[in-house]
Each structure stands twice: as structure tokens, then as C-alpha cells.
Amino acid sequence: MARKALIAKAKLKPKYSTRIIRRCQICGRSKGYMRKFHVCRICFREMARQGQLPGIKKSSW
């Protein structure tokens, strides 16, 4: 879980558009972020396993 201060700081509008810090909407993690889903890899995996992401299924071969 990310610190509350860092999450609040990321929500502020940056001076320049290239300084945007994208964070997971669920846990606030900044690394392993997936833009298409707006979540980190860990939350993505949990949501996909629970069937909360339409069109995503676990691959197996």
C-alpha cells in the first residue's frame, strides 16, 4: 500500500504534463501500472482471477 501523502501528491495537477504520476486506483502503487485498466499488475491479476475484468481470462496451454 502506498503512502497517503504520495497518493495525494499524485492527484494534484503537475506544472508540466510530462510530470504526471500514474497510480493504481485501488492500492496506489506507481510501478507495474497498466494504462488501459488504470490498475497495477497485482490488482489486475486479482481482478482477472475474480472475473471482474470483462474479456480477460487466464491463459493455460
C-alpha positions as CSV (number, residue, x, y, z in Angstrom):
1,M,0.0,0.0,0.0
2,A,1.3,3.4,-1.0
3,R,1.7,6.3,1.5
4,K,-1.3,8.6,1.7
5,A,0.9,11.6,1.1
6,L,2.3,10.3,-2.2
7,I,-1.2,9.4,-3.4
8,A,-2.5,12.9,-2.6
9,K,0.6,14.4,-4.3
10,A,-0.1,12.4,-7.5
11,K,-3.7,13.7,-7.6
12,L,-2.5,17.3,-7.9
13,K,-2.2,18.8,-11.4
14,P,1.5,19.0,-12.3
15,K,3.3,22.1,-13.6
16,Y,4.1,20.2,-16.8
17,S,2.1,17.4,-18.4
18,T,5.1,15.1,-18.6
19,R,5.3,15.0,-14.8
20,I,2.1,13.1,-14.4
21,I,2.5,10.2,-11.9
22,R,0.0,7.4,-12.8
23,R,-1.0,5.3,-9.8
24,C,-3.3,2.3,-9.3
25,Q,-6.8,3.4,-8.5
26,I,-7.2,0.5,-6.0
27,C,-3.9,0.4,-4.0
28,G,-2.0,3.5,-5.1
29,R,1.0,1.6,-6.4
30,S,3.0,3.5,-9.0
31,K,5.1,0.7,-10.5
32,G,3.7,-2.0,-12.8
33,Y,0.8,0.3,-13.8
34,M,-1.4,-0.7,-16.8
35,R,-2.8,2.4,-18.5
36,K,-5.6,0.6,-20.3
37,F,-7.1,-0.7,-17.0
38,H,-5.8,2.1,-14.6
39,V,-4.6,-0.6,-12.1
40,C,-1.2,-2.1,-11.2
41,R,-0.2,-5.7,-12.2
42,I,-1.1,-7.1,-8.8
43,C,-4.6,-5.7,-8.7
44,F,-5.1,-6.6,-12.4
45,R,-4.3,-10.2,-11.7
46,E,-6.6,-10.4,-8.7
47,M,-9.5,-8.7,-10.6
48,A,-8.9,-11.0,-13.6
49,R,-9.0,-14.1,-11.4
50,Q,-12.3,-13.0,-9.8
51,G,-13.8,-12.3,-13.3
52,Q,-14.2,-8.5,-12.7
53,L,-12.5,-7.6,-16.0
54,P,-14.7,-8.4,-19.0
55,G,-12.9,-10.1,-21.9
56,I,-9.9,-11.1,-19.7
57,K,-9.3,-14.8,-18.9
58,K,-6.3,-16.7,-17.6
59,S,-4.4,-18.4,-20.3
60,S,-3.4,-22.0,-20.0
61,W,-1.9,-24.5,-22.5
